[in-house]
């Protein structure tokens, strides 16, 4: 199996409303030898305002982002092609299950690609942050664990890399972070092979579920808890989400809790020590066999633990009550206000999935008709938006005008919006001017200029809405001509706004790829 080690750099922290700007990957064989390197950069979408804080972290400049060779859609197409080319593969990142995976899923969703591409079709996922956690518990002599400024153990990649002599020249550059992640993987595989084996065992939901069902007791680790590792026995699956399994800490006696009702058990989950924990089978849980007792755990009488497992298995009332408590632990989610927030509202039908593939294969001029056939209203909205972002000139004036207004609303929203807008970006910039060091002076100045440029662009669009500007078409000699028609014979729209560089780039590319459409003989 191939491994795809990867990292992303983004405009901000919101998976739904920010976007990926850089995607880097190192593809390796099963022995972790690199066979391919990828480093992709794209421009910001016009409705996405760059977060000043994110720019300071990554060191990216607005001018560099604007000069990137790819649009967001083009970059996602490259990523999808990469994954499909190497499938089945294991996707490996650092804190990828907590962050990068969410960014990728939203990017796939918003560009009409399969949302679960990284963990379906034989693909699996690993997170080297989980690997570092596992090594700290089960092979503590392998990694030197650094501390932060407060003296606490830090699992940040740049600190781990420095403490363990791993190559990491440019923190928060996607390619450099990917190289450090691969180096960490090689270290864990070579110095802690049993831990590596355990991590590989739970990199798919099916395999993790098989491990839980095949072992009455096992070690479970979650660094979110004050006591990270417990000897666990499974109680039940979440009846609403089979990817979640409730387990009991077998260092404690379950008998006092066997007769509790659902409400009491729900409160019990918040108590200390945490008697009941949730194992997420689809998020590479850290689960190890009994012969790998973590160094941090006190000696446990295994005969007593087995008796406790049997007590839990025999008490179906307890299992049912725990299942209901786990399923109802979160309040009902309010209705989503934006299409980005509806990513998990359901899978596309087979018909829609086929139409999505047709969309990507068709010339842009044919894509609006394909979008109109989509039954899922989410996909229709995202498809129409995608055409606006990539080839706005092929849209009717009223549709393009509607999306121009939408872009203005996004950029000029107030600070209560769930995305970065001009107001929140300006506010963030002013705070950074006070707290950032002098080294960031030039970058902060460029960010300020960028925000003013965005404001000016929106102002011009609002003063000159779609339909009032002069439009052209290309005649057979490539000259601009006034027009308000759609010329079927030429297979191209008459409405071409040559003040928009994206339009010019699109049609230059389209003419190269479709020369027959411009054959006027």
PyMOL commands that set and color helices and strands:
alter all, ss='L'
color gray80, all
select helices_A, chain A and resi 52-58+62-66+72-86+96-110+117-119+128-138+157-163+174-191+193-201+205-214+255-257+262-268+290-292+302-314+316-327+339-342+350-361+364-372+377-394+397-411+422-435+438-463+501-513+515-518
alter helices_A, ss='H'
color red, helices_A
select strands_A, chain A and resi 2-10+20-28+34-41+89-93+124-127+218-221+229-238+241-249+276-280+286-288+472-474+480-482+486-487+492-493
alter strands_A, ss='S'
color yellow, strands_A
deselect
rebuild
show_as cartoon
